[in-house]
Amino acid sequence: MQTQTSNTLHNAIMEAGSKDRPPMLAPGWIDKEVPISEGSPITRTKKFQETYKNVSQDIRDQLNVEAEAIQIILTWIDNDIYSTVDACPNACEM
């Protein structure tokens, strides 16, 4: 069973991946030209899974911004929960 908050959070995370690339929770594959042997001018295409370490700085910056936005959302939800609990002197009011 999902709550409205978890649905909203899920939608925010999925929306964080823009139309320009897949959602941030779905890593993709990239093709990279690598030499057949060291110093060889002949290359072949090898597939690599995208990770934080091997993507461009622009993508890393975007991921950092998205992670910060999610952290702000989670902090807001956490603070909202504590405010609700603090406002109720006993469990019967919740």
Biotite code that builds the C-alpha atoms (Angstrom):
import biotite.structure as struc

atoms = struc.array([
    struc.Atom([0.000, 0.000, 0.000], chain_id="A", res_id=1, res_name="MET", atom_name="CA", element="C"),
    struc.Atom([1.415, 3.356, -0.983], chain_id="A", res_id=2, res_name="GLN", atom_name="CA", element="C"),
    struc.Atom([0.531, 6.605, 0.672], chain_id="A", res_id=3, res_name="THR", atom_name="CA", element="C"),
    struc.Atom([0.013, 9.920, -1.077], chain_id="A", res_id=4, res_name="GLN", atom_name="CA", element="C"),
    struc.Atom([3.442, 11.027, 0.189], chain_id="A", res_id=5, res_name="THR", atom_name="CA", element="C"),
    struc.Atom([5.222, 7.980, -1.221], chain_id="A", res_id=6, res_name="SER", atom_name="CA", element="C"),
    struc.Atom([3.414, 8.419, -4.552], chain_id="A", res_id=7, res_name="ASN", atom_name="CA", element="C"),
    struc.Atom([4.434, 12.073, -4.676], chain_id="A", res_id=8, res_name="THR", atom_name="CA", element="C"),
    struc.Atom([8.030, 11.205, -3.813], chain_id="A", res_id=9, res_name="LEU", atom_name="CA", element="C"),
    struc.Atom([8.115, 8.459, -6.453], chain_id="A", res_id=10, res_name="HIS", atom_name="CA", element="C"),
    struc.Atom([6.750, 10.870, -9.066], chain_id="A", res_id=11, res_name="ASN", atom_name="CA", element="C"),
    struc.Atom([9.318, 13.506, -8.094], chain_id="A", res_id=12, res_name="ALA", atom_name="CA", element="C"),
    struc.Atom([12.167, 11.016, -8.439], chain_id="A", res_id=13, res_name="ILE", atom_name="CA", element="C"),
    struc.Atom([10.945, 9.737, -11.801], chain_id="A", res_id=14, res_name="MET", atom_name="CA", element="C"),
    struc.Atom([10.390, 13.281, -13.047], chain_id="A", res_id=15, res_name="GLU", atom_name="CA", element="C"),
    struc.Atom([13.946, 14.200, -12.041], chain_id="A", res_id=16, res_name="ALA", atom_name="CA", element="C"),
    struc.Atom([15.145, 12.370, -15.150], chain_id="A", res_id=17, res_name="GLY", atom_name="CA", element="C"),
    struc.Atom([14.348, 14.869, -17.850], chain_id="A", res_id=18, res_name="SER", atom_name="CA", element="C"),
    struc.Atom([13.210, 14.162, -21.398], chain_id="A", res_id=19, res_name="LYS", atom_name="CA", element="C"),
    struc.Atom([16.831, 14.589, -22.532], chain_id="A", res_id=20, res_name="ASP", atom_name="CA", element="C"),
    struc.Atom([17.926, 11.378, -20.797], chain_id="A", res_id=21, res_name="ARG", atom_name="CA", element="C"),
    struc.Atom([16.472, 8.425, -18.885], chain_id="A", res_id=22, res_name="PRO", atom_name="CA", element="C"),
    struc.Atom([15.403, 8.785, -15.236], chain_id="A", res_id=23, res_name="PRO", atom_name="CA", element="C"),
    struc.Atom([18.293, 8.998, -12.820], chain_id="A", res_id=24, res_name="MET", atom_name="CA", element="C"),
    struc.Atom([17.377, 5.660, -11.262], chain_id="A", res_id=25, res_name="LEU", atom_name="CA", element="C"),
    struc.Atom([17.711, 3.862, -14.606], chain_id="A", res_id=26, res_name="ALA", atom_name="CA", element="C"),
    struc.Atom([21.389, 3.732, -15.650], chain_id="A", res_id=27, res_name="PRO", atom_name="CA", element="C"),
    struc.Atom([22.064, 3.365, -19.337], chain_id="A", res_id=28, res_name="GLY", atom_name="CA", element="C"),
    struc.Atom([24.774, 1.931, -21.522], chain_id="A", res_id=29, res_name="TRP", atom_name="CA", element="C"),
    struc.Atom([27.295, 3.973, -23.492], chain_id="A", res_id=30, res_name="ILE", atom_name="CA", element="C"),
    struc.Atom([29.468, 2.964, -26.438], chain_id="A", res_id=31, res_name="ASP", atom_name="CA", element="C"),
    struc.Atom([33.140, 3.843, -26.127], chain_id="A", res_id=32, res_name="LYS", atom_name="CA", element="C"),
    struc.Atom([35.905, 3.450, -28.678], chain_id="A", res_id=33, res_name="GLU", atom_name="CA", element="C"),
    struc.Atom([38.865, 1.581, -27.159], chain_id="A", res_id=34, res_name="VAL", atom_name="CA", element="C"),
    struc.Atom([42.144, 0.537, -28.824], chain_id="A", res_id=35, res_name="PRO", atom_name="CA", element="C"),
    struc.Atom([42.453, -3.147, -29.695], chain_id="A", res_id=36, res_name="ILE", atom_name="CA", element="C"),
    struc.Atom([45.856, -3.144, -27.988], chain_id="A", res_id=37, res_name="SER", atom_name="CA", element="C"),
    struc.Atom([47.922, -0.506, -26.222], chain_id="A", res_id=38, res_name="GLU", atom_name="CA", element="C"),
    struc.Atom([49.155, 2.095, -28.707], chain_id="A", res_id=39, res_name="GLY", atom_name="CA", element="C"),
    struc.Atom([47.158, 0.619, -31.593], chain_id="A", res_id=40, res_name="SER", atom_name="CA", element="C"),
    struc.Atom([45.370, 3.080, -33.898], chain_id="A", res_id=41, res_name="PRO", atom_name="CA", element="C"),
    struc.Atom([42.695, 0.433, -34.540], chain_id="A", res_id=42, res_name="ILE", atom_name="CA", element="C"),
    struc.Atom([39.760, 0.690, -32.175], chain_id="A", res_id=43, res_name="THR", atom_name="CA", element="C"),
    struc.Atom([36.685, -1.311, -31.377], chain_id="A", res_id=44, res_name="ARG", atom_name="CA", element="C"),
    struc.Atom([33.427, -0.310, -29.765], chain_id="A", res_id=45, res_name="THR", atom_name="CA", element="C"),
    struc.Atom([32.908, -1.519, -26.229], chain_id="A", res_id=46, res_name="LYS", atom_name="CA", element="C"),
    struc.Atom([29.751, -1.043, -24.150], chain_id="A", res_id=47, res_name="LYS", atom_name="CA", element="C"),
    struc.Atom([30.044, 0.410, -20.651], chain_id="A", res_id=48, res_name="PHE", atom_name="CA", element="C"),
    struc.Atom([27.325, 0.901, -18.094], chain_id="A", res_id=49, res_name="GLN", atom_name="CA", element="C"),
    struc.Atom([26.972, 4.547, -17.123], chain_id="A", res_id=50, res_name="GLU", atom_name="CA", element="C"),
    struc.Atom([27.992, 5.220, -13.553], chain_id="A", res_id=51, res_name="THR", atom_name="CA", element="C"),
    struc.Atom([28.593, 8.392, -11.625], chain_id="A", res_id=52, res_name="TYR", atom_name="CA", element="C"),
    struc.Atom([32.344, 7.986, -12.181], chain_id="A", res_id=53, res_name="LYS", atom_name="CA", element="C"),
    struc.Atom([32.311, 7.657, -15.975], chain_id="A", res_id=54, res_name="ASN", atom_name="CA", element="C"),
    struc.Atom([29.712, 10.229, -17.082], chain_id="A", res_id=55, res_name="VAL", atom_name="CA", element="C"),
    struc.Atom([30.527, 13.795, -18.079], chain_id="A", res_id=56, res_name="SER", atom_name="CA", element="C"),
    struc.Atom([30.817, 16.568, -15.514], chain_id="A", res_id=57, res_name="GLN", atom_name="CA", element="C"),
    struc.Atom([27.582, 18.133, -16.820], chain_id="A", res_id=58, res_name="ASP", atom_name="CA", element="C"),
    struc.Atom([25.629, 14.962, -16.032], chain_id="A", res_id=59, res_name="ILE", atom_name="CA", element="C"),
    struc.Atom([27.323, 14.686, -12.618], chain_id="A", res_id=60, res_name="ARG", atom_name="CA", element="C"),
    struc.Atom([26.335, 18.270, -11.840], chain_id="A", res_id=61, res_name="ASP", atom_name="CA", element="C"),
    struc.Atom([22.731, 17.527, -12.845], chain_id="A", res_id=62, res_name="GLN", atom_name="CA", element="C"),
    struc.Atom([22.666, 14.381, -10.685], chain_id="A", res_id=63, res_name="LEU", atom_name="CA", element="C"),
    struc.Atom([23.996, 16.381, -7.738], chain_id="A", res_id=64, res_name="ASN", atom_name="CA", element="C"),
    struc.Atom([21.243, 18.981, -8.171], chain_id="A", res_id=65, res_name="VAL", atom_name="CA", element="C"),
    struc.Atom([18.591, 16.251, -8.389], chain_id="A", res_id=66, res_name="GLU", atom_name="CA", element="C"),
    struc.Atom([19.976, 14.492, -5.303], chain_id="A", res_id=67, res_name="ALA", atom_name="CA", element="C"),
    struc.Atom([19.933, 17.771, -3.393], chain_id="A", res_id=68, res_name="GLU", atom_name="CA", element="C"),
    struc.Atom([16.308, 18.382, -4.424], chain_id="A", res_id=69, res_name="ALA", atom_name="CA", element="C"),
    struc.Atom([15.318, 14.916, -3.212], chain_id="A", res_id=70, res_name="ILE", atom_name="CA", element="C"),
    struc.Atom([17.172, 15.508, 0.061], chain_id="A", res_id=71, res_name="GLN", atom_name="CA", element="C"),
    struc.Atom([15.218, 18.744, 0.560], chain_id="A", res_id=72, res_name="ILE", atom_name="CA", element="C"),
    struc.Atom([11.941, 16.899, -0.104], chain_id="A", res_id=73, res_name="ILE", atom_name="CA", element="C"),
    struc.Atom([12.848, 14.118, 2.340], chain_id="A", res_id=74, res_name="LEU", atom_name="CA", element="C"),
    struc.Atom([13.884, 16.635, 5.006], chain_id="A", res_id=75, res_name="THR", atom_name="CA", element="C"),
    struc.Atom([10.598, 18.494, 4.536], chain_id="A", res_id=76, res_name="TRP", atom_name="CA", element="C"),
    struc.Atom([8.624, 15.245, 4.881], chain_id="A", res_id=77, res_name="ILE", atom_name="CA", element="C"),
    struc.Atom([10.649, 14.284, 7.971], chain_id="A", res_id=78, res_name="ASP", atom_name="CA", element="C"),
    struc.Atom([10.081, 17.687, 9.598], chain_id="A", res_id=79, res_name="ASN", atom_name="CA", element="C"),
    struc.Atom([6.382, 17.536, 8.724], chain_id="A", res_id=80, res_name="ASP", atom_name="CA", element="C"),
    struc.Atom([6.059, 14.144, 10.436], chain_id="A", res_id=81, res_name="ILE", atom_name="CA", element="C"),
    struc.Atom([7.772, 15.411, 13.595], chain_id="A", res_id=82, res_name="TYR", atom_name="CA", element="C"),
    struc.Atom([5.580, 18.537, 13.618], chain_id="A", res_id=83, res_name="SER", atom_name="CA", element="C"),
    struc.Atom([2.470, 16.356, 13.435], chain_id="A", res_id=84, res_name="THR", atom_name="CA", element="C"),
    struc.Atom([3.672, 14.105, 16.256], chain_id="A", res_id=85, res_name="VAL", atom_name="CA", element="C"),
    struc.Atom([4.708, 17.076, 18.430], chain_id="A", res_id=86, res_name="ASP", atom_name="CA", element="C"),
    struc.Atom([1.316, 18.744, 17.930], chain_id="A", res_id=87, res_name="ALA", atom_name="CA", element="C"),
    struc.Atom([-0.564, 15.717, 19.315], chain_id="A", res_id=88, res_name="CYS", atom_name="CA", element="C"),
    struc.Atom([-0.227, 15.222, 23.093], chain_id="A", res_id=89, res_name="PRO", atom_name="CA", element="C"),
    struc.Atom([-1.325, 11.609, 22.791], chain_id="A", res_id=90, res_name="ASN", atom_name="CA", element="C"),
    struc.Atom([-1.702, 8.945, 20.153], chain_id="A", res_id=91, res_name="ALA", atom_name="CA", element="C"),
    struc.Atom([-5.510, 9.124, 20.186], chain_id="A", res_id=92, res_name="CYS", atom_name="CA", element="C"),
    struc.Atom([-5.421, 12.506, 18.441], chain_id="A", res_id=93, res_name="GLU", atom_name="CA", element="C"),
    struc.Atom([-3.360, 11.170, 15.553], chain_id="A", res_id=94, res_name="MET", atom_name="CA", element="C"),
])
